[in-house]
Amino acid sequence: MAHYIYIMSNPSHSVVYIGVTNNLERRVAEHKAHAVPGFTDTYNAVELVYFEEGPSIEEAIRREKQLKSWSRAKKNRLIESMNPDWRDLAADEKC
């Protein structure tokens, strides 16, 4: 089973949310539908701007914690390495 580390942002890209899931398509749909109260719902973080696959849940959680500890500038560089225009990747292609 695949595990994903993903980053959601709001349309103005002023906030980022980092999470882990074993079903990226379902989890992104939940964020977009505001199905779960919390950070992404409050700050309208509904655009998938970055994701990567982890080999195990333990590795995915480790990577999530690593990314969360980074400065915002470093997170921005990571996002821009995959997605320089900060497009909503879920709108462009199937995750």
C-alpha positions in Angstrom: 0.0 0.0 0.0 1.3 3.4 -0.9 1.6 6.2 1.6 1.7 9.9 0.5 3.1 13.0 2.1 1.2 16.0 0.6 1.0 19.7 0.8 -2.3 21.7 0.5 -2.4 25.5 0.1 -5.1 28.1 -0.2 -5.8 30.0 -3.5 -3.6 32.9 -2.4 -0.8 30.5 -1.3 -0.5 32.3 2.0 -0.7 29.0 4.0 0.4 25.5 3.6 -0.7 22.3 5.3 1.3 19.1 5.3 -0.3 15.8 5.8 0.1 12.0 5.3 -2.5 9.6 3.8 -2.7 6.2 2.3 -5.3 7.4 -0.2 -4.3 10.7 -1.8 -7.3 11.1 -4.1 -9.8 10.5 -1.2 -8.0 12.8 1.2 -7.7 15.7 -1.3 -11.4 15.4 -2.0 -12.1 15.6 1.7 -10.1 18.8 1.9 -11.8 20.3 -1.1 -15.2 19.4 0.3 -14.3 20.9 3.8 -15.4 17.5 5.1 -13.2 17.6 8.2 -13.1 20.6 10.5 -9.6 22.0 11.2 -6.8 23.9 9.7 -7.5 23.2 6.0 -11.2 24.0 6.5 -10.5 27.2 8.4 -7.8 28.5 6.0 -9.4 27.1 2.8 -6.3 25.0 2.0 -8.0 23.2 -0.9 -5.3 23.1 -3.6 -2.9 20.1 -3.8 0.5 21.8 -4.6 2.9 19.0 -3.8 3.0 15.3 -3.0 5.5 12.4 -2.8 5.1 8.7 -2.1 6.7 7.1 0.9 7.7 3.4 1.0 6.0 2.8 4.4 3.8 4.6 6.9 6.7 5.0 9.2 8.8 6.7 6.6 5.9 8.9 5.5 5.3 10.1 9.0 9.1 10.7 9.5 9.1 12.8 6.2 6.0 14.7 7.3 7.6 15.7 10.6 10.8 16.7 8.7 8.9 18.9 6.3 6.8 20.5 9.1 10.0 21.5 10.8 11.3 23.4 7.8 11.1 27.1 7.3 8.4 28.5 5.0 11.0 29.5 2.5 12.4 25.9 2.3 8.8 24.5 2.0 8.2 26.9 -0.9 11.4 25.8 -2.6 10.3 22.1 -2.3 6.8 22.9 -3.7 8.4 24.9 -6.6 10.8 22.1 -7.4 7.8 20.0 -8.5 5.2 22.7 -9.2 6.8 26.1 -10.0 3.4 27.7 -10.7 1.7 26.4 -7.6 -1.0 24.8 -9.8 -3.7 22.7 -8.1 -2.2 19.3 -9.1 -5.5 17.5 -8.3 -7.2 19.7 -10.9 -4.5 18.9 -13.5 -4.2 15.2 -13.2 -5.2 12.2 -11.2 -3.2 11.9 -8.0 
